[in-house]
Amino acid sequence: MNLVAVGAPYGPASPASGWYPQPQDPPPPPPPPAPAQNLPTPDQLSSLCNQVTDPGVSYTTKTNLVENGISPDEGHVADHDLRKAYRNGNFPETFTVTNIQPAGPNMAGADVAIAGPRFAGPVTKQLVFVNQGGTWILQHDAAIALIQAATATN
């Protein structure tokens, strides 16, 4: 029986021996970076917070500003609490939006500082916003948290 060696004649294949596979094509280019998620501007979110907490507008007009809408029970309570806060002197309130970050597909989180004449200092809430068809709206739980903070009495 004869044995035949297959491979490089003088040891293992290496670039120094000249016996190594030659690339046939250049390596593929790296994949393009992921597209940056479109995030809302602070002004967009501040305006949305003002609309949702406007004590002079019924919840029925605000349902399209909240993910999955506002139930009648929640809406009636929110309207009552917003009117009561208005009579208490909580308004006008300002909303300062900072630290806008992606929070998932078509979502953004942001710190929202609420200030007004009846607040000792700004109250900051971390809220989540949802991009629905190019329009930013409040995630349902974030809308409830915003209304609760906006109607708090001191």
Secondary structure, 3 states (H helix, E strand, C coil): CCCCCCCCCCCCCCCCCCCCCCCCCCCCCCCCCCCCCCCCCHHHHHHHHHHHCCCCCCHHHHHHHECCCCCHHHHHHHHHHHHHHHHHCCCCCEEEEEEEEECCCCEEEEEEEEECCCCCCCEEEEEEEEEECCEEEECHHHHHHHHHHHCCCC
